[in-house]
Amino acid sequence: MEWRGPITYWVESKIKGGLADMATDYILAAPIMIGVSIGVYALLNMFSSNLAKFGVAGVFVYGGIIAIAS
């Protein structure tokens, strides 16, 4: 068993807390992103099926970045 110093414990708790906050933000934003992605898919599917799929992926990537950054 290795000894952990107070600095290691502090850094570890900050990382765990930050990851929990990011996961919570993403989970809370998921219903909104699902609704927006349905609209994006319906709109872009009028032009191209592949474009619609990339649009949905873009909504989740961009929404995830915004949720994590806020």
Order of alpha helices (4+ residues) and beta strands (2+ residues): alpha-alpha
